[in-house]
Amino acid sequence: MQIYLAAEAAELPVTDPRLRVACVDYHFARPFPAGLPVQREGAMLMGGDVDARRVPEIASECRRRELRAVLTGFGGSPALETARFCDGLLRQGLQPILTESAWRAGCGAEELISTALSGGDLRSRLEEARARCPQLCLDLERLCRSFPLPCPDGEGDPLPRQTLTWLLRRGAKPSFSEELMCKAFHAEIKGETRFILFDDRETLCRKAVLAASLGIGRVFLLYPEWSAEDALAAAEAAAGYGSDGKSPIIGG
């Protein structure tokens, strides 16, 4: 399994061979930055609405930097334009990767699925996604959210990391959710009982092992949301995955 740390080129020079870089410096509506370093076997992350006319320029930049995949689909691009873009990349020997909202059957792209769930079952979600797209990638988004009780929409609010740290230091006792594959606890914030869901290095490693058990080929982590050390821990856990579905690195 390939683990990518998504970051600006100047922000995070990854040298460990177990990690690859997904460079976030690119945008369809802007000129490409000049002189970025080679990131062997890395990926290009393209922001904005898809523009198939830029395929030759993208292919040239990927050859120069030895990038092998292009991740996009963050805008509201028409399906036909996205299909043209994917076809153009495939003809250039590059692998397109699309977000879940942009992916369509038959486009030739891998589909990027977020693992940050607030309900349901992560394994079931990934198995269902793999049934429609055998080539899945995971966005190991770092979950940290606070939910009122009750919470009919299931959305909740972003919880600052500093607040989470403060709550844990006050003695909160998180439990691990096997279904969501994250940690959870109840806390009182400003006189209101809230339900907290969050990820840490342990849950990241568990999700990496799940990805390995499902045969998923690529996972992406956003820097500095996750550190290089976090990414390496995930790589080690996934590499230790055995036929019993457990990893000795995280104790199963």
C-alpha positions as CSV (number, residue, x, y, z in Angstrom):
1,M,0.0,0.0,0.0
2,Q,1.3,3.5,-0.9
3,I,1.0,6.2,1.7
4,Y,1.0,9.8,0.5
5,L,1.4,12.9,2.6
6,A,-0.4,15.8,1.0
7,A,1.6,19.0,1.4
8,E,3.1,22.0,-0.3
9,A,6.5,21.1,-1.8
10,A,8.3,23.7,0.2
11,E,6.6,22.7,3.4
12,L,7.4,19.0,3.6
13,P,10.4,17.4,1.8
14,V,9.7,13.7,2.4
15,T,12.9,11.6,2.2
16,D,11.7,8.3,3.8
17,P,11.1,5.7,1.0
18,R,8.0,4.4,2.7
19,L,6.2,7.7,2.1
20,R,5.2,9.5,-1.1
21,V,4.2,13.2,-1.5
22,A,1.0,14.5,-3.0
23,C,1.9,18.0,-3.9
24,V,-0.9,20.5,-3.3
25,D,0.7,23.5,-5.0
26,Y,-1.3,23.1,-8.2
27,H,-4.6,24.7,-9.3
28,F,-6.5,24.6,-12.7
29,A,-7.1,28.4,-12.6
30,R,-3.4,29.3,-12.0
31,P,0.0,28.9,-13.7
32,F,2.0,26.1,-12.3
33,P,4.7,27.0,-9.8
34,A,8.2,26.8,-11.3
35,G,11.1,24.8,-10.1
36,L,9.5,22.3,-7.8
37,P,11.7,19.4,-6.9
38,V,11.4,15.8,-8.2
39,Q,9.1,13.7,-6.0
40,R,9.6,10.2,-7.4
41,E,6.4,8.1,-7.5
42,G,4.4,11.1,-6.0
43,A,1.1,12.5,-7.0
44,M,-0.2,15.9,-8.1
45,L,-3.2,17.4,-6.3
46,M,-5.1,19.8,-8.6
47,G,-7.5,22.3,-7.0
48,G,-10.4,24.0,-8.7
49,D,-12.7,23.1,-11.6
50,V,-11.4,20.4,-14.0
51,D,-10.0,21.7,-17.3
52,A,-9.1,19.0,-19.8
53,R,-7.2,21.5,-21.9
54,R,-4.4,21.4,-19.3
55,V,-3.7,17.7,-19.7
56,P,-0.6,18.2,-21.9
57,E,0.9,20.7,-19.4
58,I,0.1,18.4,-16.5
59,A,1.7,15.5,-18.2
60,S,4.8,17.5,-18.9
61,E,5.1,18.6,-15.3
62,C,4.5,15.0,-14.0
63,R,7.2,13.7,-16.3
64,R,9.6,16.4,-15.0
65,R,8.9,15.7,-11.4
66,E,8.4,11.9,-11.8
67,L,4.8,12.0,-10.5
68,R,2.5,9.1,-11.4
69,A,-1.0,10.1,-10.4
70,V,-3.2,13.2,-10.4
71,L,-5.9,13.7,-7.7
72,T,-8.7,16.2,-8.4
73,G,-12.5,16.6,-8.4
74,F,-12.8,19.2,-5.6
75,G,-14.9,21.6,-7.7
76,G,-18.3,21.2,-9.3
77,S,-17.0,20.2,-12.8
78,P,-19.3,18.8,-15.4
79,A,-19.1,15.0,-15.7
80,L,-18.2,15.2,-19.4
81,E,-15.3,17.5,-18.8
82,T,-14.1,15.3,-16.0
83,A,-14.3,12.2,-18.3
84,R,-12.3,13.9,-21.0
85,F,-9.7,14.9,-18.4
86,C,-9.4,11.3,-17.1
87,D,-9.1,9.9,-20.6
88,G,-6.4,12.4,-21.4
89,L,-4.4,11.5,-18.3
90,L,-4.7,7.7,-19.0
91,R,-3.4,8.3,-22.6
92,Q,-0.4,10.0,-21.1
93,G,0.3,7.1,-18.8
94,L,-0.9,8.9,-15.6
95,Q,-3.5,7.5,-13.1
96,P,-6.4,9.9,-12.4
97,I,-7.9,9.9,-8.9
98,L,-11.3,11.5,-8.3
99,T,-13.1,12.5,-5.1
100,E,-16.3,10.5,-4.4
101,S,-18.6,13.3,-5.6
102,A,-16.8,13.5,-9.0
103,W,-16.2,9.8,-9.7
104,R,-18.4,8.1,-12.3
105,A,-18.4,4.5,-13.4
106,G,-16.3,3.9,-16.5
107,C,-14.1,7.0,-16.2
108,G,-11.0,5.0,-15.5
109,A,-10.2,6.9,-12.3
110,E,-9.6,5.6,-8.8
111,E,-12.1,6.8,-6.3
112,L,-11.1,8.7,-3.2
113,I,-13.2,7.9,-0.1
114,S,-13.0,9.8,3.2
115,T,-12.7,7.6,6.4
116,A,-14.1,10.4,8.7
117,L,-17.5,9.0,9.6
118,S,-19.9,10.2,12.2
119,G,-22.3,7.3,11.7
120,G,-22.6,3.9,10.1
121,D,-19.8,1.3,9.8
122,L,-16.6,2.2,8.0
123,R,-15.7,-1.3,6.9
124,S,-19.2,-1.8,5.3
125,R,-18.9,1.6,3.6
126,L,-15.6,0.7,2.1
127,E,-16.7,-2.7,1.0
128,E,-19.8,-1.2,-0.7
129,A,-17.6,1.4,-2.4
130,R,-15.2,-1.2,-3.6
131,A,-18.1,-3.1,-5.2
132,R,-18.7,-0.2,-7.5
133,C,-15.0,0.8,-7.9
134,P,-12.4,-1.9,-7.4
135,Q,-9.7,0.7,-7.4
136,L,-10.3,2.7,-4.2
137,C,-8.1,5.2,-2.4
138,L,-8.6,6.5,1.1
139,D,-8.5,10.1,2.4
140,L,-7.5,9.4,6.0
141,E,-9.1,12.7,7.1
142,R,-8.4,13.5,10.8
143,L,-11.7,13.5,12.5
144,C,-12.3,15.9,15.4
145,R,-15.9,16.9,15.8
146,S,-18.4,17.8,18.6
147,F,-22.0,16.8,18.4
148,P,-25.0,18.2,20.4
149,L,-27.4,15.6,21.9
150,P,-29.6,14.9,20.1
151,C,-28.1,15.7,16.7
152,P,-30.7,15.0,14.0
153,D,-28.5,16.0,11.1
154,G,-25.5,14.0,12.3
155,E,-23.1,16.8,11.2
156,G,-21.9,18.3,14.4
157,D,-19.2,21.0,14.6
158,P,-15.5,21.1,14.1
159,L,-13.7,20.8,17.5
160,P,-10.4,22.7,17.8
161,R,-7.5,20.4,18.6
162,Q,-6.6,22.6,21.6
163,T,-10.1,22.0,23.0
164,L,-9.7,18.3,22.5
165,T,-6.4,18.3,24.3
166,W,-7.9,20.3,27.2
167,L,-10.8,17.8,27.5
168,L,-8.5,14.8,27.6
169,R,-6.2,16.4,30.2
170,R,-9.3,17.1,32.3
171,G,-9.8,13.3,32.5
172,A,-12.1,12.4,29.6
173,K,-12.0,8.6,29.0
174,P,-12.4,7.9,25.3
175,S,-13.5,4.5,24.0
176,F,-12.7,3.0,20.6
177,S,-15.6,2.6,18.2
178,E,-15.2,-0.5,16.1
179,E,-17.8,0.7,13.6
180,L,-16.5,4.2,13.1
181,M,-12.8,3.2,13.8
182,C,-12.3,6.4,15.8
183,K,-12.4,7.4,19.5
184,A,-15.4,8.8,21.3
185,F,-16.5,10.2,24.7
186,H,-19.1,12.5,26.3
187,A,-18.0,15.9,27.7
188,E,-19.7,19.0,29.1
189,I,-18.7,22.1,27.1
190,K,-20.2,25.5,28.2
191,G,-22.9,23.7,30.2
192,E,-24.0,21.5,27.3
193,T,-23.4,17.8,27.0
194,R,-21.6,17.0,23.8
195,F,-20.5,13.8,22.0
196,I,-16.9,13.9,20.8
197,L,-15.4,11.9,17.9
198,F,-11.8,12.1,17.1
199,D,-8.8,10.4,15.5
200,D,-5.3,10.0,16.8
201,R,-2.3,8.0,15.8
202,E,-3.8,4.8,17.1
203,T,-7.0,5.1,15.1
204,L,-5.0,6.2,12.0
205,C,-3.0,3.0,12.2
206,R,-6.1,0.9,12.6
207,K,-7.6,2.5,9.5
208,A,-4.4,1.8,7.6
209,V,-4.6,-1.8,8.6
210,L,-8.2,-1.9,7.5
211,A,-7.1,-0.5,4.1
212,A,-4.4,-3.1,3.8
213,S,-6.9,-5.9,4.7
214,L,-9.2,-4.7,1.9
215,G,-6.4,-4.5,-0.7
216,I,-6.6,-0.7,-1.1
217,G,-3.6,0.6,-3.0
218,R,-3.3,4.2,-1.9
219,V,-4.1,6.3,1.2
220,F,-3.7,10.1,1.6
221,L,-2.9,12.0,4.7
222,L,-3.0,15.8,4.9
223,Y,-0.1,17.7,6.4
224,P,0.2,19.2,9.0
225,E,-3.1,17.6,10.1
226,W,-1.0,14.5,10.3
227,S,2.7,14.6,10.8
228,A,5.4,12.6,8.9
229,E,5.8,10.5,12.0
230,D,2.1,9.7,12.0
231,A,2.3,8.7,8.4
232,L,5.3,6.4,9.1
233,A,3.4,4.8,12.0
234,A,0.5,4.1,9.6
235,A,3.0,2.6,7.0
236,E,4.5,0.4,9.7
237,A,1.1,-0.8,10.9
238,A,-0.1,-1.6,7.4
239,A,3.2,-3.4,6.5
240,G,2.7,-5.6,9.6
241,Y,-0.8,-6.6,8.6
242,G,-1.2,-10.4,8.5
243,S,-3.5,-12.9,7.1
244,D,-5.5,-12.9,10.4
245,G,-6.4,-9.3,9.8
246,K,-4.3,-8.0,12.7
247,S,-1.2,-5.9,13.0
248,P,1.3,-6.6,15.8
249,I,2.2,-2.9,15.7
250,I,-1.2,-1.9,17.2
251,G,-2.1,-5.1,19.0
252,G,-4.8,-6.3,16.5
